[in-house]
Amino acid sequence: MDIKFLLKQYITFFYGLFLTNESSKEG
């Protein structure tokens, strides 16, 4: 199991959620 790969997947996923929340706040 590649920890770095999983970590990257998690970061990308949560960062995407964060960006979605930020954009919905403004609009």
PyMOL CGO cylinders between C-alpha atoms (Angstrom):
from pymol import cmd
from pymol.cgo import CYLINDER

trace = [
    CYLINDER, 0.00, 0.00, 0.00, 1.44, 3.34, -1.05, 0.3, 1, 1, 1, 1, 1, 1,
    CYLINDER, 1.44, 3.34, -1.05, 0.92, 5.86, 1.76, 0.3, 1, 1, 1, 1, 1, 1,
    CYLINDER, 0.92, 5.86, 1.76, 2.08, 8.82, -0.32, 0.3, 1, 1, 1, 1, 1, 1,
    CYLINDER, 2.08, 8.82, -0.32, -0.40, 7.99, -3.06, 0.3, 1, 1, 1, 1, 1, 1,
    CYLINDER, -0.40, 7.99, -3.06, -3.27, 7.67, -0.57, 0.3, 1, 1, 1, 1, 1, 1,
    CYLINDER, -3.27, 7.67, -0.57, -2.24, 10.92, 1.12, 0.3, 1, 1, 1, 1, 1, 1,
    CYLINDER, -2.24, 10.92, 1.12, -2.25, 12.70, -2.23, 0.3, 1, 1, 1, 1, 1, 1,
    CYLINDER, -2.25, 12.70, -2.23, -5.72, 11.33, -2.97, 0.3, 1, 1, 1, 1, 1, 1,
    CYLINDER, -5.72, 11.33, -2.97, -7.04, 12.54, 0.39, 0.3, 1, 1, 1, 1, 1, 1,
    CYLINDER, -7.04, 12.54, 0.39, -5.49, 15.99, 0.03, 0.3, 1, 1, 1, 1, 1, 1,
    CYLINDER, -5.49, 15.99, 0.03, -6.90, 16.39, -3.48, 0.3, 1, 1, 1, 1, 1, 1,
    CYLINDER, -6.90, 16.39, -3.48, -10.34, 15.27, -2.31, 0.3, 1, 1, 1, 1, 1, 1,
    CYLINDER, -10.34, 15.27, -2.31, -10.51, 17.54, 0.74, 0.3, 1, 1, 1, 1, 1, 1,
    CYLINDER, -10.51, 17.54, 0.74, -8.99, 20.48, -1.15, 0.3, 1, 1, 1, 1, 1, 1,
    CYLINDER, -8.99, 20.48, -1.15, -11.71, 20.05, -3.77, 0.3, 1, 1, 1, 1, 1, 1,
    CYLINDER, -11.71, 20.05, -3.77, -14.38, 20.10, -1.06, 0.3, 1, 1, 1, 1, 1, 1,
    CYLINDER, -14.38, 20.10, -1.06, -12.79, 23.21, 0.46, 0.3, 1, 1, 1, 1, 1, 1,
    CYLINDER, -12.79, 23.21, 0.46, -12.79, 25.03, -2.90, 0.3, 1, 1, 1, 1, 1, 1,
    CYLINDER, -12.79, 25.03, -2.90, -16.42, 24.04, -3.49, 0.3, 1, 1, 1, 1, 1, 1,
    CYLINDER, -16.42, 24.04, -3.49, -17.43, 25.41, -0.09, 0.3, 1, 1, 1, 1, 1, 1,
    CYLINDER, -17.43, 25.41, -0.09, -15.54, 28.66, -0.67, 0.3, 1, 1, 1, 1, 1, 1,
    CYLINDER, -15.54, 28.66, -0.67, -17.17, 29.24, -4.06, 0.3, 1, 1, 1, 1, 1, 1,
    CYLINDER, -17.17, 29.24, -4.06, -20.66, 28.52, -2.77, 0.3, 1, 1, 1, 1, 1, 1,
    CYLINDER, -20.66, 28.52, -2.77, -20.11, 31.10, 0.00, 0.3, 1, 1, 1, 1, 1, 1,
    CYLINDER, -20.11, 31.10, 0.00, -19.33, 33.86, -2.50, 0.3, 1, 1, 1, 1, 1, 1,
    CYLINDER, -19.33, 33.86, -2.50, -22.12, 33.04, -4.93, 0.3, 1, 1, 1, 1, 1, 1,
]
cmd.load_cgo(trace, "trace")
